């Protein structure tokens, strides 16, 4: 069974193996997950989510055969 202490030790060991140029990426990631909250996680991130339902169903494919095979 992995304890939190073991996980922390493993993380620190892996951090110590990273080259200096990758540490800034790691810091950004850590800051991002520190700001994480479950309410933010449930938010829709998909940029097309607002478009869903924006057109009538099927209207995008109307007369597609004619356009494809002209």
C-alpha positions as CSV (number, residue, x, y, z in Angstrom):
1,X,0.0,0.0,0.0
2,X,1.3,3.4,-1.0
3,X,1.2,6.1,1.7
4,X,1.2,9.8,1.2
5,X,4.7,10.0,2.6
6,X,5.9,7.4,0.0
7,X,4.1,9.3,-2.8
8,X,5.7,12.6,-1.6
9,X,9.1,10.9,-1.5
10,X,8.6,9.5,-5.0
11,X,7.6,12.9,-6.4
12,X,10.6,14.5,-4.8
13,X,12.9,11.9,-6.3
14,X,11.5,12.4,-9.7
15,X,11.7,16.2,-9.4
16,X,15.4,15.9,-8.5
17,X,15.9,13.9,-11.8
18,X,14.5,16.7,-14.0
19,X,16.8,19.0,-15.9
20,X,16.7,22.6,-14.8
21,X,15.0,23.7,-18.1
22,X,11.9,21.6,-17.3
23,X,11.4,22.8,-13.7
24,X,9.5,25.9,-14.9
25,X,6.9,23.6,-16.6
26,X,6.6,21.6,-13.4
27,X,6.1,24.7,-11.3
28,X,3.4,25.9,-13.7
29,X,1.7,22.5,-13.4
30,X,1.9,22.5,-9.6
31,X,0.4,26.0,-9.5
32,X,-2.4,25.0,-11.8
33,X,-3.4,22.0,-9.7
34,X,-3.2,24.0,-6.5
35,X,-5.8,26.3,-8.0
36,X,-8.0,23.4,-9.1
37,X,-11.4,23.1,-7.5
38,X,-14.1,20.6,-8.2
39,X,-16.5,23.3,-9.2
40,X,-14.0,24.5,-11.9
41,X,-13.6,20.9,-13.0
42,X,-17.3,20.5,-13.8
43,X,-17.3,23.6,-16.0
44,X,-17.5,23.0,-19.8
45,X,-14.1,23.7,-21.3
46,X,-15.0,22.7,-24.9
47,X,-15.0,25.8,-27.0
48,X,-17.7,24.3,-29.3
49,X,-20.0,23.6,-26.4
50,X,-21.9,26.9,-26.9
51,X,-22.4,25.9,-30.6
52,X,-24.3,22.7,-29.8
53,X,-27.8,23.1,-30.9
54,X,-26.9,26.3,-32.8
55,X,-28.4,24.9,-36.0
56,X,-31.3,22.7,-36.8
57,X,-30.5,19.0,-36.8
58,X,-29.6,17.8,-40.2
59,X,-29.5,21.2,-41.9
60,X,-25.7,21.0,-42.2
61,X,-25.9,17.8,-44.4
62,X,-28.8,19.0,-46.5
63,X,-28.1,18.5,-50.2
64,X,-24.6,17.3,-49.4
65,X,-24.7,14.7,-52.2
66,X,-25.2,17.4,-54.8
67,X,-22.3,19.5,-53.4
68,X,-20.0,16.5,-53.1
69,X,-20.5,15.0,-56.5
70,X,-20.7,18.1,-58.7
